[in-house]
């Protein structure tokens, strides 16, 4: 069972590439596509959604591309996923059974907590990987 679609996974990969670039210069789509192994046409669609959500800025011109719209500390994984996937819920139907409703409410709450990490936390994971 997959919790995230390809859209969400690719979007996280793209945002991670922008994060680790740590540059004031925009990153071109072809570079993001290559490093994150995302088809360029698909990446363009994702970046439009991320720009509309205020998570990335686009710069036009020969040296144009994409940058994070704000600090990686202020961009949360859940915001990226919501921009790409829609609201993160286990179920959005009206559950009549109170026990099941409580279960789904708790599941949704926990999922929000799991993805309530700033993009900058990927640095922690990279350090953990390097220390292994």
Phi and psi in radians as a Rosetta constraint file:
Dihedral C 1 N 2 CA 2 C 2 CIRCULARHARMONIC -1.841 0.35
Dihedral N 2 CA 2 C 2 N 3 CIRCULARHARMONIC 2.245 0.35
Dihedral C 2 N 3 CA 3 C 3 CIRCULARHARMONIC -1.402 0.35
Dihedral N 3 CA 3 C 3 N 4 CIRCULARHARMONIC -0.613 0.35
Dihedral C 3 N 4 CA 4 C 4 CIRCULARHARMONIC -1.933 0.35
Dihedral N 4 CA 4 C 4 N 5 CIRCULARHARMONIC 2.543 0.35
Dihedral C 4 N 5 CA 5 C 5 CIRCULARHARMONIC -1.453 0.35
Dihedral N 5 CA 5 C 5 N 6 CIRCULARHARMONIC 3.042 0.35
Dihedral C 5 N 6 CA 6 C 6 CIRCULARHARMONIC -1.016 0.35
Dihedral N 6 CA 6 C 6 N 7 CIRCULARHARMONIC -0.634 0.35
Dihedral C 6 N 7 CA 7 C 7 CIRCULARHARMONIC -1.010 0.35
Dihedral N 7 CA 7 C 7 N 8 CIRCULARHARMONIC -0.840 0.35
Dihedral C 7 N 8 CA 8 C 8 CIRCULARHARMONIC -1.165 0.35
Dihedral N 8 CA 8 C 8 N 9 CIRCULARHARMONIC -0.737 0.35
Dihedral C 8 N 9 CA 9 C 9 CIRCULARHARMONIC -1.136 0.35
Dihedral N 9 CA 9 C 9 N 10 CIRCULARHARMONIC -0.832 0.35
Dihedral C 9 N 10 CA 10 C 10 CIRCULARHARMONIC -1.107 0.35
Dihedral N 10 CA 10 C 10 N 11 CIRCULARHARMONIC -0.677 0.35
Dihedral C 10 N 11 CA 11 C 11 CIRCULARHARMONIC -1.077 0.35
Dihedral N 11 CA 11 C 11 N 12 CIRCULARHARMONIC -0.728 0.35
Dihedral C 11 N 12 CA 12 C 12 CIRCULARHARMONIC -1.115 0.35
Dihedral N 12 CA 12 C 12 N 13 CIRCULARHARMONIC -0.702 0.35
Dihedral C 12 N 13 CA 13 C 13 CIRCULARHARMONIC -1.069 0.35
Dihedral N 13 CA 13 C 13 N 14 CIRCULARHARMONIC -0.777 0.35
Dihedral C 13 N 14 CA 14 C 14 CIRCULARHARMONIC -1.117 0.35
Dihedral N 14 CA 14 C 14 N 15 CIRCULARHARMONIC -0.787 0.35
Dihedral C 14 N 15 CA 15 C 15 CIRCULARHARMONIC -1.139 0.35
Dihedral N 15 CA 15 C 15 N 16 CIRCULARHARMONIC -0.632 0.35
Dihedral C 15 N 16 CA 16 C 16 CIRCULARHARMONIC -1.096 0.35
Dihedral N 16 CA 16 C 16 N 17 CIRCULARHARMONIC -0.742 0.35
Dihedral C 16 N 17 CA 17 C 17 CIRCULARHARMONIC -1.084 0.35
Dihedral N 17 CA 17 C 17 N 18 CIRCULARHARMONIC -0.726 0.35
Dihedral C 17 N 18 CA 18 C 18 CIRCULARHARMONIC -1.129 0.35
Dihedral N 18 CA 18 C 18 N 19 CIRCULARHARMONIC -0.650 0.35
Dihedral C 18 N 19 CA 19 C 19 CIRCULARHARMONIC -1.142 0.35
Dihedral N 19 CA 19 C 19 N 20 CIRCULARHARMONIC -0.866 0.35
Dihedral C 19 N 20 CA 20 C 20 CIRCULARHARMONIC -1.281 0.35
Dihedral N 20 CA 20 C 20 N 21 CIRCULARHARMONIC -0.273 0.35
Dihedral C 20 N 21 CA 21 C 21 CIRCULARHARMONIC -1.143 0.35
Dihedral N 21 CA 21 C 21 N 22 CIRCULARHARMONIC -0.581 0.35
Dihedral C 21 N 22 CA 22 C 22 CIRCULARHARMONIC 0.710 0.35
Dihedral N 22 CA 22 C 22 N 23 CIRCULARHARMONIC 0.949 0.35
Dihedral C 22 N 23 CA 23 C 23 CIRCULARHARMONIC -2.287 0.35
Dihedral N 23 CA 23 C 23 N 24 CIRCULARHARMONIC 2.647 0.35
Dihedral C 23 N 24 CA 24 C 24 CIRCULARHARMONIC -1.483 0.35
Dihedral N 24 CA 24 C 24 N 25 CIRCULARHARMONIC -0.157 0.35
Dihedral C 24 N 25 CA 25 C 25 CIRCULARHARMONIC -1.549 0.35
Dihedral N 25 CA 25 C 25 N 26 CIRCULARHARMONIC 2.400 0.35
Dihedral C 25 N 26 CA 26 C 26 CIRCULARHARMONIC -1.099 0.35
Dihedral N 26 CA 26 C 26 N 27 CIRCULARHARMONIC 2.568 0.35
Dihedral C 26 N 27 CA 27 C 27 CIRCULARHARMONIC -1.711 0.35
Dihedral N 27 CA 27 C 27 N 28 CIRCULARHARMONIC 2.239 0.35
Dihedral C 27 N 28 CA 28 C 28 CIRCULARHARMONIC -1.318 0.35
Dihedral N 28 CA 28 C 28 N 29 CIRCULARHARMONIC 2.646 0.35
Dihedral C 28 N 29 CA 29 C 29 CIRCULARHARMONIC -0.979 0.35
Dihedral N 29 CA 29 C 29 N 30 CIRCULARHARMONIC -0.739 0.35
Dihedral C 29 N 30 CA 30 C 30 CIRCULARHARMONIC -1.120 0.35
Dihedral N 30 CA 30 C 30 N 31 CIRCULARHARMONIC -0.565 0.35
Dihedral C 30 N 31 CA 31 C 31 CIRCULARHARMONIC -1.248 0.35
Dihedral N 31 CA 31 C 31 N 32 CIRCULARHARMONIC -0.778 0.35
Dihedral C 31 N 32 CA 32 C 32 CIRCULARHARMONIC -1.067 0.35
Dihedral N 32 CA 32 C 32 N 33 CIRCULARHARMONIC -0.802 0.35
Dihedral C 32 N 33 CA 33 C 33 CIRCULARHARMONIC -1.003 0.35
Dihedral N 33 CA 33 C 33 N 34 CIRCULARHARMONIC -0.786 0.35
Dihedral C 33 N 34 CA 34 C 34 CIRCULARHARMONIC -1.161 0.35
Dihedral N 34 CA 34 C 34 N 35 CIRCULARHARMONIC -0.842 0.35
Dihedral C 34 N 35 CA 35 C 35 CIRCULARHARMONIC -1.222 0.35
Dihedral N 35 CA 35 C 35 N 36 CIRCULARHARMONIC -0.599 0.35
Dihedral C 35 N 36 CA 36 C 36 CIRCULARHARMONIC -1.668 0.35
Dihedral N 36 CA 36 C 36 N 37 CIRCULARHARMONIC -0.046 0.35
Dihedral C 36 N 37 CA 37 C 37 CIRCULARHARMONIC 0.983 0.35
Dihedral N 37 CA 37 C 37 N 38 CIRCULARHARMONIC 0.913 0.35
Dihedral C 37 N 38 CA 38 C 38 CIRCULARHARMONIC -2.082 0.35
Dihedral N 38 CA 38 C 38 N 39 CIRCULARHARMONIC 2.310 0.35
Dihedral C 38 N 39 CA 39 C 39 CIRCULARHARMONIC -0.981 0.35
Dihedral N 39 CA 39 C 39 N 40 CIRCULARHARMONIC 2.304 0.35
Dihedral C 39 N 40 CA 40 C 40 CIRCULARHARMONIC -1.025 0.35
Dihedral N 40 CA 40 C 40 N 41 CIRCULARHARMONIC -0.736 0.35
Dihedral C 40 N 41 CA 41 C 41 CIRCULARHARMONIC -1.094 0.35
Dihedral N 41 CA 41 C 41 N 42 CIRCULARHARMONIC -0.699 0.35
Dihedral C 41 N 42 CA 42 C 42 CIRCULARHARMONIC -1.195 0.35
Dihedral N 42 CA 42 C 42 N 43 CIRCULARHARMONIC -0.725 0.35
Dihedral C 42 N 43 CA 43 C 43 CIRCULARHARMONIC -1.040 0.35
Dihedral N 43 CA 43 C 43 N 44 CIRCULARHARMONIC -0.706 0.35
Dihedral C 43 N 44 CA 44 C 44 CIRCULARHARMONIC -1.013 0.35
Dihedral N 44 CA 44 C 44 N 45 CIRCULARHARMONIC -0.736 0.35
Dihedral C 44 N 45 CA 45 C 45 CIRCULARHARMONIC -1.125 0.35
Dihedral N 45 CA 45 C 45 N 46 CIRCULARHARMONIC -0.723 0.35
Dihedral C 45 N 46 CA 46 C 46 CIRCULARHARMONIC -1.144 0.35
Dihedral N 46 CA 46 C 46 N 47 CIRCULARHARMONIC -0.737 0.35
Dihedral C 46 N 47 CA 47 C 47 CIRCULARHARMONIC -1.144 0.35
Dihedral N 47 CA 47 C 47 N 48 CIRCULARHARMONIC -0.553 0.35
Dihedral C 47 N 48 CA 48 C 48 CIRCULARHARMONIC -1.093 0.35
Dihedral N 48 CA 48 C 48 N 49 CIRCULARHARMONIC -0.801 0.35
Dihedral C 48 N 49 CA 49 C 49 CIRCULARHARMONIC -1.119 0.35
Dihedral N 49 CA 49 C 49 N 50 CIRCULARHARMONIC -0.722 0.35
Dihedral C 49 N 50 CA 50 C 50 CIRCULARHARMONIC -1.170 0.35
Dihedral N 50 CA 50 C 50 N 51 CIRCULARHARMONIC -0.612 0.35
Dihedral C 50 N 51 CA 51 C 51 CIRCULARHARMONIC -1.197 0.35
Dihedral N 51 CA 51 C 51 N 52 CIRCULARHARMONIC -0.765 0.35
Dihedral C 51 N 52 CA 52 C 52 CIRCULARHARMONIC -1.074 0.35
Dihedral N 52 CA 52 C 52 N 53 CIRCULARHARMONIC -0.534 0.35
Dihedral C 52 N 53 CA 53 C 53 CIRCULARHARMONIC -1.442 0.35
Dihedral N 53 CA 53 C 53 N 54 CIRCULARHARMONIC -0.050 0.35
Dihedral C 53 N 54 CA 54 C 54 CIRCULARHARMONIC 1.365 0.35
Dihedral N 54 CA 54 C 54 N 55 CIRCULARHARMONIC 0.379 0.35
Dihedral C 54 N 55 CA 55 C 55 CIRCULARHARMONIC -1.690 0.35
Dihedral N 55 CA 55 C 55 N 56 CIRCULARHARMONIC -0.446 0.35
Dihedral C 55 N 56 CA 56 C 56 CIRCULARHARMONIC -2.313 0.35
Dihedral N 56 CA 56 C 56 N 57 CIRCULARHARMONIC 2.710 0.35
Dihedral C 56 N 57 CA 57 C 57 CIRCULARHARMONIC -1.976 0.35
Dihedral N 57 CA 57 C 57 N 58 CIRCULARHARMONIC 2.538 0.35
Dihedral C 57 N 58 CA 58 C 58 CIRCULARHARMONIC -1.903 0.35
Dihedral N 58 CA 58 C 58 N 59 CIRCULARHARMONIC 2.520 0.35
Dihedral C 58 N 59 CA 59 C 59 CIRCULARHARMONIC -2.134 0.35
Dihedral N 59 CA 59 C 59 N 60 CIRCULARHARMONIC 2.215 0.35
Dihedral C 59 N 60 CA 60 C 60 CIRCULARHARMONIC -1.516 0.35
Dihedral N 60 CA 60 C 60 N 61 CIRCULARHARMONIC 2.832 0.35
Dihedral C 60 N 61 CA 61 C 61 CIRCULARHARMONIC 1.942 0.35
Dihedral N 61 CA 61 C 61 N 62 CIRCULARHARMONIC 3.120 0.35
Dihedral C 61 N 62 CA 62 C 62 CIRCULARHARMONIC -1.036 0.35
Dihedral N 62 CA 62 C 62 N 63 CIRCULARHARMONIC -0.589 0.35
Dihedral C 62 N 63 CA 63 C 63 CIRCULARHARMONIC -1.876 0.35
Dihedral N 63 CA 63 C 63 N 64 CIRCULARHARMONIC 0.435 0.35
Dihedral C 63 N 64 CA 64 C 64 CIRCULARHARMONIC -1.408 0.35
Dihedral N 64 CA 64 C 64 N 65 CIRCULARHARMONIC 3.134 0.35
Dihedral C 64 N 65 CA 65 C 65 CIRCULARHARMONIC 2.753 0.35
Dihedral N 65 CA 65 C 65 N 66 CIRCULARHARMONIC -2.528 0.35
Dihedral C 65 N 66 CA 66 C 66 CIRCULARHARMONIC -2.241 0.35
Dihedral N 66 CA 66 C 66 N 67 CIRCULARHARMONIC 2.556 0.35
Dihedral C 66 N 67 CA 67 C 67 CIRCULARHARMONIC -2.350 0.35
Dihedral N 67 CA 67 C 67 N 68 CIRCULARHARMONIC 2.746 0.35
Dihedral C 67 N 68 CA 68 C 68 CIRCULARHARMONIC -1.117 0.35
Dihedral N 68 CA 68 C 68 N 69 CIRCULARHARMONIC 2.414 0.35
Dihedral C 68 N 69 CA 69 C 69 CIRCULARHARMONIC -1.352 0.35
Dihedral N 69 CA 69 C 69 N 70 CIRCULARHARMONIC -0.341 0.35
Dihedral C 69 N 70 CA 70 C 70 CIRCULARHARMONIC -2.648 0.35
Dihedral N 70 CA 70 C 70 N 71 CIRCULARHARMONIC 3.111 0.35
Dihedral C 70 N 71 CA 71 C 71 CIRCULARHARMONIC -1.020 0.35
Dihedral N 71 CA 71 C 71 N 72 CIRCULARHARMONIC 2.537 0.35
Dihedral C 71 N 72 CA 72 C 72 CIRCULARHARMONIC -1.092 0.35
Dihedral N 72 CA 72 C 72 N 73 CIRCULARHARMONIC -0.374 0.35
Dihedral C 72 N 73 CA 73 C 73 CIRCULARHARMONIC -1.238 0.35
Dihedral N 73 CA 73 C 73 N 74 CIRCULARHARMONIC -0.389 0.35
Dihedral C 73 N 74 CA 74 C 74 CIRCULARHARMONIC -1.802 0.35
Dihedral N 74 CA 74 C 74 N 75 CIRCULARHARMONIC 0.041 0.35
Dihedral C 74 N 75 CA 75 C 75 CIRCULARHARMONIC -1.909 0.35
Dihedral N 75 CA 75 C 75 N 76 CIRCULARHARMONIC 2.057 0.35
Dihedral C 75 N 76 CA 76 C 76 CIRCULARHARMONIC -1.757 0.35
Dihedral N 76 CA 76 C 76 N 77 CIRCULARHARMONIC 2.551 0.35
Dihedral C 76 N 77 CA 77 C 77 CIRCULARHARMONIC -0.936 0.35
Dihedral N 77 CA 77 C 77 N 78 CIRCULARHARMONIC -0.740 0.35
Dihedral C 77 N 78 CA 78 C 78 CIRCULARHARMONIC -1.077 0.35
Dihedral N 78 CA 78 C 78 N 79 CIRCULARHARMONIC -0.597 0.35
Dihedral C 78 N 79 CA 79 C 79 CIRCULARHARMONIC -1.159 0.35
Dihedral N 79 CA 79 C 79 N 80 CIRCULARHARMONIC -0.674 0.35
Dihedral C 79 N 80 CA 80 C 80 CIRCULARHARMONIC -1.123 0.35
Dihedral N 80 CA 80 C 80 N 81 CIRCULARHARMONIC -0.842 0.35
Dihedral C 80 N 81 CA 81 C 81 CIRCULARHARMONIC -1.162 0.35
Dihedral N 81 CA 81 C 81 N 82 CIRCULARHARMONIC -0.683 0.35
Dihedral C 81 N 82 CA 82 C 82 CIRCULARHARMONIC -1.141 0.35
Dihedral N 82 CA 82 C 82 N 83 CIRCULARHARMONIC -0.683 0.35
Dihedral C 82 N 83 CA 83 C 83 CIRCULARHARMONIC -1.078 0.35
Dihedral N 83 CA 83 C 83 N 84 CIRCULARHARMONIC -0.591 0.35
Dihedral C 83 N 84 CA 84 C 84 CIRCULARHARMONIC -1.694 0.35
Dihedral N 84 CA 84 C 84 N 85 CIRCULARHARMONIC -0.656 0.35
Dihedral C 84 N 85 CA 85 C 85 CIRCULARHARMONIC -1.782 0.35
Dihedral N 85 CA 85 C 85 N 86 CIRCULARHARMONIC -0.319 0.35
Dihedral C 85 N 86 CA 86 C 86 CIRCULARHARMONIC 1.641 0.35
Dihedral N 86 CA 86 C 86 N 87 CIRCULARHARMONIC -2.986 0.35
Dihedral C 86 N 87 CA 87 C 87 CIRCULARHARMONIC -1.092 0.35
Dihedral N 87 CA 87 C 87 N 88 CIRCULARHARMONIC 2.443 0.35
Dihedral C 87 N 88 CA 88 C 88 CIRCULARHARMONIC -1.557 0.35
Dihedral N 88 CA 88 C 88 N 89 CIRCULARHARMONIC 1.754 0.35
Dihedral C 88 N 89 CA 89 C 89 CIRCULARHARMONIC -2.429 0.35
Dihedral N 89 CA 89 C 89 N 90 CIRCULARHARMONIC 2.595 0.35
Dihedral C 89 N 90 CA 90 C 90 CIRCULARHARMONIC -1.248 0.35
Dihedral N 90 CA 90 C 90 N 91 CIRCULARHARMONIC -0.748 0.35
Dihedral C 90 N 91 CA 91 C 91 CIRCULARHARMONIC -2.639 0.35
Dihedral N 91 CA 91 C 91 N 92 CIRCULARHARMONIC 2.554 0.35
Dihedral C 91 N 92 CA 92 C 92 CIRCULARHARMONIC -2.110 0.35
Dihedral N 92 CA 92 C 92 N 93 CIRCULARHARMONIC 0.312 0.35
Dihedral C 92 N 93 CA 93 C 93 CIRCULARHARMONIC -1.555 0.35
Dihedral N 93 CA 93 C 93 N 94 CIRCULARHARMONIC 2.792 0.35
Dihedral C 93 N 94 CA 94 C 94 CIRCULARHARMONIC -1.362 0.35
Dihedral N 94 CA 94 C 94 N 95 CIRCULARHARMONIC 1.983 0.35
Dihedral C 94 N 95 CA 95 C 95 CIRCULARHARMONIC -1.667 0.35
Dihedral N 95 CA 95 C 95 N 96 CIRCULARHARMONIC 2.147 0.35
Dihedral C 95 N 96 CA 96 C 96 CIRCULARHARMONIC -1.383 0.35
Dihedral N 96 CA 96 C 96 N 97 CIRCULARHARMONIC -0.707 0.35
Dihedral C 96 N 97 CA 97 C 97 CIRCULARHARMONIC -1.214 0.35
Dihedral N 97 CA 97 C 97 N 98 CIRCULARHARMONIC 2.146 0.35
Dihedral C 97 N 98 CA 98 C 98 CIRCULARHARMONIC -1.114 0.35
Dihedral N 98 CA 98 C 98 N 99 CIRCULARHARMONIC -0.589 0.35
Dihedral C 98 N 99 CA 99 C 99 CIRCULARHARMONIC -1.174 0.35
Dihedral N 99 CA 99 C 99 N 100 CIRCULARHARMONIC -0.834 0.35
Dihedral C 99 N 100 CA 100 C 100 CIRCULARHARMONIC -1.150 0.35
Dihedral N 100 CA 100 C 100 N 101 CIRCULARHARMONIC -0.658 0.35
Dihedral C 100 N 101 CA 101 C 101 CIRCULARHARMONIC -1.073 0.35
Dihedral N 101 CA 101 C 101 N 102 CIRCULARHARMONIC -0.764 0.35
Dihedral C 101 N 102 CA 102 C 102 CIRCULARHARMONIC -1.092 0.35
Dihedral N 102 CA 102 C 102 N 103 CIRCULARHARMONIC -0.733 0.35
Dihedral C 102 N 103 CA 103 C 103 CIRCULARHARMONIC -1.038 0.35
Dihedral N 103 CA 103 C 103 N 104 CIRCULARHARMONIC -0.840 0.35
Dihedral C 103 N 104 CA 104 C 104 CIRCULARHARMONIC -1.170 0.35
Dihedral N 104 CA 104 C 104 N 105 CIRCULARHARMONIC -0.657 0.35
Dihedral C 104 N 105 CA 105 C 105 CIRCULARHARMONIC -1.096 0.35
Dihedral N 105 CA 105 C 105 N 106 CIRCULARHARMONIC -0.785 0.35
Dihedral C 105 N 106 CA 106 C 106 CIRCULARHARMONIC -1.120 0.35
Dihedral N 106 CA 106 C 106 N 107 CIRCULARHARMONIC -0.716 0.35
Dihedral C 106 N 107 CA 107 C 107 CIRCULARHARMONIC -1.070 0.35
Dihedral N 107 CA 107 C 107 N 108 CIRCULARHARMONIC -0.767 0.35
Dihedral C 107 N 108 CA 108 C 108 CIRCULARHARMONIC -1.122 0.35
Dihedral N 108 CA 108 C 108 N 109 CIRCULARHARMONIC -0.708 0.35
Dihedral C 108 N 109 CA 109 C 109 CIRCULARHARMONIC -1.083 0.35
Dihedral N 109 CA 109 C 109 N 110 CIRCULARHARMONIC -0.800 0.35
Dihedral C 109 N 110 CA 110 C 110 CIRCULARHARMONIC -1.125 0.35
Dihedral N 110 CA 110 C 110 N 111 CIRCULARHARMONIC -0.668 0.35
Dihedral C 110 N 111 CA 111 C 111 CIRCULARHARMONIC -1.122 0.35
Dihedral N 111 CA 111 C 111 N 112 CIRCULARHARMONIC -0.725 0.35
Dihedral C 111 N 112 CA 112 C 112 CIRCULARHARMONIC -1.062 0.35
Dihedral N 112 CA 112 C 112 N 113 CIRCULARHARMONIC -0.699 0.35
Dihedral C 112 N 113 CA 113 C 113 CIRCULARHARMONIC -1.124 0.35
Dihedral N 113 CA 113 C 113 N 114 CIRCULARHARMONIC -0.742 0.35
Dihedral C 113 N 114 CA 114 C 114 CIRCULARHARMONIC -1.028 0.35
Dihedral N 114 CA 114 C 114 N 115 CIRCULARHARMONIC -0.749 0.35
Dihedral C 114 N 115 CA 115 C 115 CIRCULARHARMONIC -1.612 0.35
Dihedral N 115 CA 115 C 115 N 116 CIRCULARHARMONIC 0.136 0.35
Dihedral C 115 N 116 CA 116 C 116 CIRCULARHARMONIC -1.542 0.35
Dihedral N 116 CA 116 C 116 N 117 CIRCULARHARMONIC 0.899 0.35
Dihedral C 116 N 117 CA 117 C 117 CIRCULARHARMONIC -2.017 0.35
Dihedral N 117 CA 117 C 117 N 118 CIRCULARHARMONIC 2.450 0.35
Dihedral C 117 N 118 CA 118 C 118 CIRCULARHARMONIC -1.272 0.35
Dihedral N 118 CA 118 C 118 N 119 CIRCULARHARMONIC 2.667 0.35
Dihedral C 118 N 119 CA 119 C 119 CIRCULARHARMONIC -0.971 0.35
Dihedral N 119 CA 119 C 119 N 120 CIRCULARHARMONIC -0.552 0.35
Dihedral C 119 N 120 CA 120 C 120 CIRCULARHARMONIC -1.096 0.35
Dihedral N 120 CA 120 C 120 N 121 CIRCULARHARMONIC -0.348 0.35
Dihedral C 120 N 121 CA 121 C 121 CIRCULARHARMONIC -1.150 0.35
Dihedral N 121 CA 121 C 121 N 122 CIRCULARHARMONIC -0.290 0.35
Dihedral C 121 N 122 CA 122 C 122 CIRCULARHARMONIC -1.068 0.35
Dihedral N 122 CA 122 C 122 N 123 CIRCULARHARMONIC -0.444 0.35
Dihedral C 122 N 123 CA 123 C 123 CIRCULARHARMONIC -1.124 0.35
Dihedral N 123 CA 123 C 123 N 124 CIRCULARHARMONIC -0.647 0.35
Dihedral C 123 N 124 CA 124 C 124 CIRCULARHARMONIC -1.102 0.35
Dihedral N 124 CA 124 C 124 N 125 CIRCULARHARMONIC -0.748 0.35
Dihedral C 124 N 125 CA 125 C 125 CIRCULARHARMONIC -1.145 0.35
Dihedral N 125 CA 125 C 125 N 126 CIRCULARHARMONIC -0.667 0.35
Dihedral C 125 N 126 CA 126 C 126 CIRCULARHARMONIC -1.117 0.35
Dihedral N 126 CA 126 C 126 N 127 CIRCULARHARMONIC -0.709 0.35
Dihedral C 126 N 127 CA 127 C 127 CIRCULARHARMONIC -1.144 0.35
Dihedral N 127 CA 127 C 127 N 128 CIRCULARHARMONIC -0.714 0.35
Dihedral C 127 N 128 CA 128 C 128 CIRCULARHARMONIC -1.081 0.35
Dihedral N 128 CA 128 C 128 N 129 CIRCULARHARMONIC -0.695 0.35
Dihedral C 128 N 129 CA 129 C 129 CIRCULARHARMONIC -1.151 0.35
Dihedral N 129 CA 129 C 129 N 130 CIRCULARHARMONIC -0.709 0.35
Dihedral C 129 N 130 CA 130 C 130 CIRCULARHARMONIC -1.210 0.35
Dihedral N 130 CA 130 C 130 N 131 CIRCULARHARMONIC -0.446 0.35
Dihedral C 130 N 131 CA 131 C 131 CIRCULARHARMONIC -1.470 0.35
Dihedral N 131 CA 131 C 131 N 132 CIRCULARHARMONIC -0.109 0.35
